Amino acid sequence: MPPLIQLEHVTKIYPMGDVTVSALLEASLTIDEGEFVAIMGASGSGKSTLMNIIGCLDGPTTGRYLLGRHPVSEFDRNTLAQVRNRMLGFVFQNFNLLPRTSALEQVELPMLYAGAPAAERHRRATAALTRVGLGDRLHHRPNQLSGGQQQRVALARAMVMNPRLILADEPTGNLDSRTSMEVMALFQELGRAGITIVLVTHEADIAELAARCIVLKDGRILSDSSRVPRRAESFPGREGPEGQTQPVAGRRL
């Protein structure tokens, strides 16, 4: 089976007045279907640029990007929009939720853009929110939810279209340690279900939860290593009464 993601000598250069900034330099990598990959690096290392290219939000200056064997540079604007809507799911540090919109409506949005009927949108959004432990928060707005609950809504929205790839940019950056592990346990659950996950983080303990870690420095890939990931459920603070680990999907944050 060919890799889901294939970057070949990708460089991204941004003009900044009279000078240019090289955000990514000769990056080559492949990510197979079902992999859980963490991308690390200091600020300015190229993490977000790499994420934006993989997520079809930006294109390389030079080099080639193939997504599921298809050259992304050959996609027109409508095709790119369809790919982002149907094939990719996005989770961000700041949740990106609409302030006056209920959790159910937030999760229905990708299906609304895809033209799904109202009954199907309601059914699938309810199922996605229930899967992340928010079945009793369907009609709550963001200001009625904790940070962890808001990130769960964002994750439900990302997965409701059954994407092949979820891209997460610092998804635990605004969460406390315990809540971060709760959210990461959900990412691991999705990974075990076969969804490819690419996660940008600057936190080493978060990166340890991925099976592969790519480190960037000054726009170049410094290292690319695989390991046996730790399970989020095994971290301190995740045990319930009598030392029993709590099931993630049924818990509230």
TAKAFEN-V80791 format. One line per field, one symbol per residue. ss: DSSP state (h for helix, s for strand, l for the rest). phi: phi as a letter, one per 20 degrees, with the letter a starting at -180 (. if undefined). burial: b if it has 9 or more other C-alpha atoms within 8 Angstrom, else e. Layout:
# TAKAFEN-V80791
ss: ???
phi: ???
burial: ???
This chain:
# TAKAFEN-V80791
ss: llllssssssssssssllsssssssssssssllllsssssllllllhhhhhhhhlllllllssssssllsshhhllhhhhhhhhhhlssssslllllllllshhhhhhhhhhhllllhhhhhhhhhhhhhhlllllllllshhhllhhhhhhhhhhhhhlllllssssslllllllhhhhhhhhhhhhhhhhlllssssslllhhhhllllssssssllssssssslllllhhhllllslhhhlsllhhhlll
phi: .fffcbdclecccdfcmeccdeebclecaccegnfddddcqfgnfogfffffffemebdffcnccddlmdfffefefffgfffffdddccccgemleffddfgffgffggfffenffgffgffffffffffendfdcgdeegfdcfgfffffffffffdfelfecddcdlfdfddffffgffffffffffffeoefcccebddfffffeeebcdddblndfebbcdafffegfefgndeeglmefefffeede
burial: eebbbbbbbbbbbeeeeeebebbbbbbbebbbbbbbbbbbbeebbbbebbbbbbbbeebbeebbbbbebebbeebeeeebebbbbbbbbbbbbebebeeebbbbbbbbbbbbeeebeeeebbebbbbbbbbbbbbeebebbbeebbebbbbbbbbbbbbbbebbbbbbbbbbeebeeebbbbbbbbbbebbeebbbbbbbbbeeebbbbbbbbbbbbbbbbeebeeeeeebbbeeeebbeeeeeeeebbeeee
